[in-house]
Amino acid sequence: MSLTLPPSLLIQTWIDIATVTQYPEAQEIARKRLHMFFDDVNQAILYLEMEKTNLTSKSVINNVNQLAN
């Protein structure tokens, strides 16, 4: 069974909560949620950066294809 990643916005929300020390209980829950899908917070951050790059790349390719037509 393959694990489907949650939406990027939810991952970003967990990262934001996990890195704020004001609410330790929420921080722990967010870290546990991230750990369900990633080894650590930094890996989740890297995933989001790669997603942004991938989306940007697709957008550029689509624009080039539209110009070619």
Backbone torsions as a table, in degrees:
resi	resn	phi	psi	omega
1	MET	NA	125.1	179.3
2	SER	-90.3	145.8	-177.9
3	LEU	-92.2	126.0	178.5
4	THR	-90.4	130.1	179.8
5	LEU	-72.9	146.7	176.7
6	PRO	-70.6	168.7	178.6
7	PRO	-59.4	150.5	-178.1
8	SER	-57.8	-37.3	-179.4
9	LEU	-63.1	-39.1	177.9
10	LEU	-67.5	-41.8	177.3
11	ILE	-60.3	-44.1	179.3
12	GLN	-62.7	-38.7	177.9
13	THR	-62.7	-45.1	177.8
14	TRP	-61.4	-40.8	178.8
15	ILE	-62.1	-46.2	179.9
16	ASP	-58.5	-45.7	-179.4
17	ILE	-68.1	-40.6	-177.6
18	ALA	-65.6	-24.3	-177.2
19	THR	-98.4	-0.4	177.2
20	VAL	-98.5	127.0	-176.3
21	THR	-92.4	0.6	-177.1
22	GLN	-68.1	-31.7	-177.5
23	TYR	-124.6	86.9	-174.7
24	PRO	-60.1	-34.8	-179.5
25	GLU	-67.0	-45.3	178.4
26	ALA	-65.9	-37.1	178.7
27	GLN	-60.3	-44.5	-179.9
28	GLU	-64.8	-42.5	179.1
29	ILE	-63.4	-44.2	179.9
30	ALA	-62.7	-40.9	178.6
31	ARG	-64.8	-38.4	177.6
32	LYS	-64.6	-41.3	178.6
33	ARG	-63.5	-44.2	178.5
34	LEU	-62.5	-39.2	-178.1
35	HIS	-66.6	-20.5	176.3
36	MET	-65.5	-25.8	-174.6
37	PHE	-119.4	-23.4	-175.1
38	PHE	-133.2	160.8	178.3
39	ASP	-71.7	-35.7	178.9
40	ASP	-159.5	178.2	-177.5
41	VAL	-62.4	-40.1	-178.7
42	ASN	-62.5	-36.1	177.8
43	GLN	-66.5	-37.4	177.1
44	ALA	-65.6	-40.6	177.5
45	ILE	-62.3	-44.2	178.7
46	LEU	-62.3	-41.1	177.8
47	TYR	-58.3	-45.8	-179.3
48	LEU	-64.7	-38.9	177.6
49	GLU	-63.1	-40.5	178.5
50	MET	-67.6	-37.5	177.1
51	GLU	-61.8	-44.2	178.9
52	LYS	-62.0	-42.5	178.9
53	THR	-64.6	-42.5	179.8
54	ASN	-63.3	-44.2	179.3
55	LEU	-64.7	-39.7	178.6
56	THR	-64.5	-42.6	179.7
57	SER	-62.5	-43.4	178.6
58	LYS	-62.4	-40.6	179.7
59	SER	-62.7	-43.1	179.1
60	VAL	-64.4	-42.7	179.3
61	ILE	-62.9	-43.1	178.7
62	ASN	-62.6	-41.2	179.2
63	ASN	-64.5	-41.1	178.5
64	VAL	-64.2	-43.2	178.9
65	ASN	-63.6	-38.3	178.3
66	GLN	-66.3	-38.8	178.5
67	LEU	-66.6	-33.8	-178.8
68	ALA	-70.4	-26.5	-178.7
69	ASN	-84.9	NA	NA
